[in-house]
Amino acid sequence: MSLGDIAGLIAALAFVALVGFLAVPLLKLGRVLDEARGTVHQLTEHTLPALDEAVETVRAANGQLAKVDTITTSAAQVTEDVSALTTLVAATVGGPLIKVSAFSYAVRRVLAGKGR
């Protein structure tokens, strides 16, 4: 066996040792990637139903907001109608009521003056 053969054999053994030394971290990295893939899969399985529920909740909230908008519009209309009715009653009853009040005041003053 020549010196070149021994050097080649040592180089081959060193290469095999290096491959063996690097194989262990690569196998561990492979396991870590498998775990990460499993975690992402589980996360996806749990997240999608939660997103679907959130979409349904937002749809229901939008439906309720539409109902509240209808109620608010109706309440504003009722408020306008009551305001108009109040103005009408004040204009219709207010003038004659002031006249009756002034007349009764005048009658009291006249009767108070006769009582002296």
Contact map, one row per residue, 1 for C-alpha under 8 A:
11101100000000000000000000000000000000000000000000000000000000000000000000000000000000000000000000000000000000000000
11111100000000000000000000000000000000000000000000000000000000000000000000000000000000000000000000000000000000000000
11111110000000000000000000000000000000000000000000000000000000000000000000000000000000000000000000000000000000000000
01111111000000000000000000000000000000000000000000000000000000000000000000000000000000000000000000000000000000000000
11111111100000000000000000000000000000000000000000000000000000000000000000000000000000000000000000000000000000000000
11111111110000000000000000000000000000000000000000000000000000000000000000000000000000000000000000000000000000000000
00111111111000000000000000000000000000000000000000000000000000000000000000000000000000000000000000000000000000000000
00011111111100000000000000000000000000000000000000000000000000000000000000000000000000000000000000000000000000000000
00001111111110000000000000000000000000000000000000000000000000000000000000000000000000000000000000000000000000000000
00000111111111000000000000000000000000000000000000000000000000000000000000000000000000000000000000000000000000000000
00000011111111100000000000000000000000000000000000000000000000000000000000000000000000000000000000000000000000000000
00000001111111110000000000000000000000000000000000000000000000000000000000000000000000000000000000000000000000000000
00000000111111111000000000000000000000000000000000000000000000000000000000000000000000000000000000000000000000000000
00000000011111111100000000000000000000000000000000000000000000000000000000000000000000000000000000000000000000000000
00000000001111111110000000000000000000000000000000000000000000000000000000000000000000000000000000000000000000000000
00000000000111111111000000000000000000000000000000000000000000000000000000000000000000000000000000000000000000000000
00000000000011111111100000000000000000000000000000000000000000000000000000000000000000000000000000000000000000000000
00000000000001111111110000000000000000000000000000000000000000000000000000000000000000000000000000000000000000000000
00000000000000111111111000000000000000000000000000000000000000000000000000000000000000000000000000000000000000000000
00000000000000011111111100000000000000000000000000000000000000000000000000000000000000000000000000000000000000000000
00000000000000001111111110000000000000000000000000000000000000000000000000000000000000000000000000000000000000000000
00000000000000000111111111000000000000000000000000000000000000000000000000000000000000000000000000000000000000000000
00000000000000000011111111100000000000000000000000000000000000000000000000000000000000000000000000000000000000000000
00000000000000000001111111110000000000000000000000000000000000000000000000000000000000000000000000000000000000000000
00000000000000000000111111111000000000000000000000000000000000000000000000000000000000000000000000000000000000000000
00000000000000000000011111111100000000000000000000000000000000000000000000000000000000000000000000000000000000000000
00000000000000000000001111111110000000000000000000000000000000000000000000000000000000000000000000000000000000000000
00000000000000000000000111111111000000000000000000000000000000000000000000000000000000000000000000000000000000000000
00000000000000000000000011111111100000000000000000000000000000000000000000000000000000000000000000000000000000000000
00000000000000000000000001111111110000000000000000000000000000000000000000000000000000000000000000000000000000000000
00000000000000000000000000111111111000000000000000000000000000000000000000000000000000000000000000000000000000000000
00000000000000000000000000011111111100000000000000000000000000000000000000000000000000000000000000000000000000000000
00000000000000000000000000001111111110000000000000000000000000000000000000000000000000000000000000000000000000000000
00000000000000000000000000000111111111000000000000000000000000000000000000000000000000000000000000000000000000000000
00000000000000000000000000000011111111100000000000000000000000000000000000000000000000000000000000000000000000000000
00000000000000000000000000000001111111110000000000000000000000000000000000000000000000000000000000000000000000000000
00000000000000000000000000000000111111111000000000000000000000000000000000000000000000000000000000000000000000000000
00000000000000000000000000000000011111111100000000000000000000000000000000000000000000000000000000000000000000000000
00000000000000000000000000000000001111111110000000000000000000000000000000000000000000000000000000000000000000000000
00000000000000000000000000000000000111111111000000000000000000000000000000000000000000000000000000000000000000000000
00000000000000000000000000000000000011111111100000000000000000000000000000000000000000000000000000000000000000000000
00000000000000000000000000000000000001111111110000000000000000000000000000000000000000000000000000000000000000000000
00000000000000000000000000000000000000111111111000000000000000000000000000000000000000000000000000000000000000000000
00000000000000000000000000000000000000011111111100000000000000000000000000000000000000000000000000000000000000000000
00000000000000000000000000000000000000001111111110000000000000000000000000000000000000000000000000000000000000000000
00000000000000000000000000000000000000000111111111000000000000000000000000000000000000000000000000000000000000000000
00000000000000000000000000000000000000000011111111100000000000000000000000000000000000000000000000000000000000000000
00000000000000000000000000000000000000000001111111110000000000000000000000000000000000000000000000000000000000000000
00000000000000000000000000000000000000000000111111111000000000000000000000000000000000000000000000000000000000000000
00000000000000000000000000000000000000000000011111111100000000000000000000000000000000000000000000000000000000000000
00000000000000000000000000000000000000000000001111111110000000000000000000000000000000000000000000000000000000000000
00000000000000000000000000000000000000000000000111111111000000000000000000000000000000000000000000000000000000000000
00000000000000000000000000000000000000000000000011111111100000000000000000000000000000000000000000000000000000000000
00000000000000000000000000000000000000000000000001111111110000000000000000000000000000000000000000000000000000000000
00000000000000000000000000000000000000000000000000111111111000000000000000000000000000000000000000000000000000000000
00000000000000000000000000000000000000000000000000011111111100000000000000000000000000000000000000000000000000000000
00000000000000000000000000000000000000000000000000001111111110000000000000000000000000000000000000000000000000000000
00000000000000000000000000000000000000000000000000000111111111000000000000000000000000000000000000000000000000000000
00000000000000000000000000000000000000000000000000000011111111100000000000000000000000000000000000000000000000000000
00000000000000000000000000000000000000000000000000000001111111110000000000000000000000000000000000000000000000000000
00000000000000000000000000000000000000000000000000000000111111111000000000000000000000000000000000000000000000000000
00000000000000000000000000000000000000000000000000000000011111111100000000000000000000000000000000000000000000000000
00000000000000000000000000000000000000000000000000000000001111111110000000000000000000000000000000000000000000000000
00000000000000000000000000000000000000000000000000000000000111111111000000000000000000000000000000000000000000000000
00000000000000000000000000000000000000000000000000000000000011111111100000000000000000000000000000000000000000000000
00000000000000000000000000000000000000000000000000000000000001111111110000000000000000000000000000000000000000000000
00000000000000000000000000000000000000000000000000000000000000111111111000000000000000000000000000000000000000000000
00000000000000000000000000000000000000000000000000000000000000011111111100000000000000000000000000000000000000000000
00000000000000000000000000000000000000000000000000000000000000001111111110000000000000000000000000000000000000000000
00000000000000000000000000000000000000000000000000000000000000000111111111000000000000000000000000000000000000000000
00000000000000000000000000000000000000000000000000000000000000000011111111100000000000000000000000000000000000000000
00000000000000000000000000000000000000000000000000000000000000000001111111110000000000000000000000000000000000000000
00000000000000000000000000000000000000000000000000000000000000000000111111111000000000000000000000000000000000000000
00000000000000000000000000000000000000000000000000000000000000000000011111111100000000000000000000000000000000000000
00000000000000000000000000000000000000000000000000000000000000000000001111111110000000000000000000000000000000000000
00000000000000000000000000000000000000000000000000000000000000000000000111111111000000000000000000000000000000000000
00000000000000000000000000000000000000000000000000000000000000000000000011111111100000000000000000000000000000000000
00000000000000000000000000000000000000000000000000000000000000000000000001111111110000000000000000000000000000000000
00000000000000000000000000000000000000000000000000000000000000000000000000111111111000000000000000000000000000000000
00000000000000000000000000000000000000000000000000000000000000000000000000011111111100000000000000000000000000000000
00000000000000000000000000000000000000000000000000000000000000000000000000001111111110000000000000000000000000000000
00000000000000000000000000000000000000000000000000000000000000000000000000000111111111000000000000000000000000000000
00000000000000000000000000000000000000000000000000000000000000000000000000000011111111100000000000000000000000000000
00000000000000000000000000000000000000000000000000000000000000000000000000000001111111110000000000000000000000000000
00000000000000000000000000000000000000000000000000000000000000000000000000000000111111111000000000000000000000000000
00000000000000000000000000000000000000000000000000000000000000000000000000000000011111111100000000000000000000000000
00000000000000000000000000000000000000000000000000000000000000000000000000000000001111111110000000000000000000000000
00000000000000000000000000000000000000000000000000000000000000000000000000000000000111111111000000000000000000000000
00000000000000000000000000000000000000000000000000000000000000000000000000000000000011111111110000000000000000000000
00000000000000000000000000000000000000000000000000000000000000000000000000000000000001111111111000000000000000000000
00000000000000000000000000000000000000000000000000000000000000000000000000000000000000111111111000000000000000000000
00000000000000000000000000000000000000000000000000000000000000000000000000000000000000011111111100000000000000000000
00000000000000000000000000000000000000000000000000000000000000000000000000000000000000001111111110000000000000000000
00000000000000000000000000000000000000000000000000000000000000000000000000000000000000001111111111000000000000000000
00000000000000000000000000000000000000000000000000000000000000000000000000000000000000000111111111100000000000000000
00000000000000000000000000000000000000000000000000000000000000000000000000000000000000000001111111110000000000000000
00000000000000000000000000000000000000000000000000000000000000000000000000000000000000000000111111111000000000000000
00000000000000000000000000000000000000000000000000000000000000000000000000000000000000000000011111111100000000000000
00000000000000000000000000000000000000000000000000000000000000000000000000000000000000000000001111111110000000000000
00000000000000000000000000000000000000000000000000000000000000000000000000000000000000000000000111111111000000000000
00000000000000000000000000000000000000000000000000000000000000000000000000000000000000000000000011111111100000000000
00000000000000000000000000000000000000000000000000000000000000000000000000000000000000000000000001111111110000000000
00000000000000000000000000000000000000000000000000000000000000000000000000000000000000000000000000111111111000000000
00000000000000000000000000000000000000000000000000000000000000000000000000000000000000000000000000011111111100000000
00000000000000000000000000000000000000000000000000000000000000000000000000000000000000000000000000001111111110000000
00000000000000000000000000000000000000000000000000000000000000000000000000000000000000000000000000000111111111000000
00000000000000000000000000000000000000000000000000000000000000000000000000000000000000000000000000000011111111100000
00000000000000000000000000000000000000000000000000000000000000000000000000000000000000000000000000000001111111110000
00000000000000000000000000000000000000000000000000000000000000000000000000000000000000000000000000000000111111111000
00000000000000000000000000000000000000000000000000000000000000000000000000000000000000000000000000000000011111111100
00000000000000000000000000000000000000000000000000000000000000000000000000000000000000000000000000000000001111111110
00000000000000000000000000000000000000000000000000000000000000000000000000000000000000000000000000000000000111111111
00000000000000000000000000000000000000000000000000000000000000000000000000000000000000000000000000000000000011111111
00000000000000000000000000000000000000000000000000000000000000000000000000000000000000000000000000000000000001111111
00000000000000000000000000000000000000000000000000000000000000000000000000000000000000000000000000000000000000111111
00000000000000000000000000000000000000000000000000000000000000000000000000000000000000000000000000000000000000011111
